[in-house]
């Protein structure tokens, strides 16, 4: 039977798994990678639970762990390692209402990781500039410039279509 602190950790992580997976998937665009990212985040959180559980903004603390793990994985590129000569045949079911999201997700995947993280935090998870800056460990000005560069890249990738049409920016 877990002690009270471990039970608090279990309760917290269980309640936040959907939110963590949404954030991870928004960042990497791959369900398996998102699962790995959430798992690694949960492990890191467990290792630091005594400190994290006392944090004023524990959700912000956990988002910070997840985003930084994502950025670290992009630098390392461990997920690019192929164990097979060709990727396995994966047949995806097509949801007819997701065409715009697919176009946006494909464009977002081509944006540099740091700009992608800023766009995901700001627009998909609706976080203010200061919160995104805290998570990324940078200044608010850096978040604003990365947002500007990321949106410009998205516009180029989408063929100068208005991002407002697709609902990516409000």
C-alpha positions in Angstrom: 0.0 0.0 0.0 1.5 3.4 -1.0 2.1 6.0 1.7 0.2 9.3 1.6 2.8 11.1 -0.5 2.9 8.3 -3.1 -0.9 8.2 -3.2 -1.0 12.0 -3.7 1.4 11.5 -6.7 -0.7 8.7 -8.1 -3.9 10.8 -7.8 -2.3 13.8 -9.3 -0.8 12.0 -12.3 -3.9 10.0 -12.9 -6.0 13.1 -13.1 -3.5 14.9 -15.4 -2.7 12.1 -17.9 -5.2 13.4 -20.5 -3.8 16.9 -20.3 -0.2 15.7 -20.4 -0.9 13.5 -23.4 -2.6 16.3 -25.3 0.3 18.6 -24.7 2.9 15.9 -25.6 0.9 15.0 -28.8 0.6 18.7 -29.7 4.4 19.0 -29.5 5.5 15.9 -31.3 2.5 14.9 -33.5 3.0 11.2 -32.8 0.9 9.2 -30.3 3.7 6.7 -29.5 6.2 9.5 -28.9 3.6 11.4 -26.9 3.2 8.3 -24.7 6.9 8.0 -24.2 7.2 11.7 -23.4 4.3 11.5 -20.8 5.9 8.4 -19.2 9.3 10.1 -18.9 7.6 13.2 -17.5 5.8 11.0 -14.9 9.1 9.4 -13.9 10.8 12.8 -13.5 7.9 14.1 -11.5 8.1 11.1 -9.2 11.8 11.6 -8.6 11.1 15.2 -7.6 7.6 14.7 -6.0 8.6 16.0 -2.6 9.6 19.4 -4.1 7.0 19.4 -6.8 4.1 18.8 -4.5 4.9 22.0 -2.6 5.0 24.1 -5.8 2.4 26.9 -6.1 1.7 26.0 -9.7 2.3 22.3 -9.9 0.6 22.1 -13.3 3.1 24.7 -14.7 5.9 22.7 -13.0 4.8 19.5 -14.8 4.3 21.3 -18.2 7.8 22.7 -17.8 9.2 19.2 -17.3 7.3 17.9 -20.3 8.2 20.7 -22.7 11.9 20.6 -21.7 12.0 16.8 -22.2 10.5 17.3 -25.7 13.1 20.0 -26.6 15.9 17.7 -25.3 14.6 14.8 -27.4 14.7 17.0 -30.4 18.3 17.8 -29.9 19.2 14.2 -29.2 17.1 12.8 -32.1 16.8 9.4 -30.4 13.4 8.9 -32.1 15.0 9.0 -35.5 16.8 5.7 -35.0 15.2 3.0 -37.2 15.3 -0.6 -36.1 13.9 -1.8 -39.4 14.9 -1.1 -43.0 11.5 0.4 -43.7 8.8 1.8 -41.4 6.0 -0.7 -40.6 2.8 -0.4 -42.7 0.5 1.7 -40.5 -3.0 2.1 -41.8 -4.7 5.1 -40.2 -8.4 5.6 -40.2 -9.4 8.8 -41.8 -11.8 11.1 -39.9 -13.4 13.3 -42.6 -13.6 16.3 -40.2 -9.9 16.5 -39.5 -8.5 17.7 -42.8 -7.7 21.2 -41.5 -6.2 19.8 -38.4 -4.1 17.5 -40.4 -2.8 20.3 -42.6 -2.0 22.4 -39.5 -0.3 19.5 -37.7 1.8 18.7 -40.8 2.9 22.4 -41.1 3.5 22.6 -37.3 5.7 19.5 -37.5 8.0 21.4 -40.0 8.5 24.4 -37.7 11.7 24.3 -35.6 11.1 22.6 -32.2 11.5 25.7 -30.0 9.0 27.7 -32.2 6.7 24.7 -32.3 6.8 24.5 -28.5 5.9 28.2 -28.2 3.0 27.9 -30.7 1.6 24.9 -29.0 1.8 26.5 -25.5 0.4 29.8 -26.7 -2.3 28.8 -29.1 -3.2 25.2 -28.6 -3.0 25.3 -24.8 -3.9 29.0 -24.4 -1.1 29.9 -22.0 -0.1 33.5 -21.5 3.4 34.8 -22.7 4.8 34.8 -19.1 3.7 31.2 -18.4 5.2 30.0 -21.7 8.4 31.9 -20.8 8.6 30.2 -17.4 8.1 26.8 -18.9 10.7 27.3 -21.6 13.1 29.0 -19.3 13.5 32.1 -21.3 12.3 35.7 -21.3 8.8 36.9 -22.4 10.5 38.8 -25.2 12.0 35.5 -26.5 8.6 33.9 -26.4 7.1 36.9 -28.4 9.9 36.7 -31.0 9.6 32.9 -31.3 5.8 33.3 -31.7 6.3 35.8 -34.5 8.9 33.6 -36.3 6.8 30.5 -35.8 3.7 32.1 -37.1 5.6 33.5 -40.1 6.9 29.9 -40.8 3.4 28.5 -40.5 2.1 31.1 -43.0 4.9 30.2 -45.4 4.2 26.5 -45.0 0.5 27.0 -45.5 1.0 29.0 -48.6 0.2 32.4 -47.1 -3.3 31.3 -46.2 -4.8 33.2 -43.3 -4.2 31.2 -40.1 -7.5 32.8 -38.9 -9.4 30.7 -41.5 -8.1 27.4 -40.0 -8.8 28.5 -36.4 -5.2 28.2 -35.3 -5.0 31.8 -34.0 -7.7 33.8 -32.3 
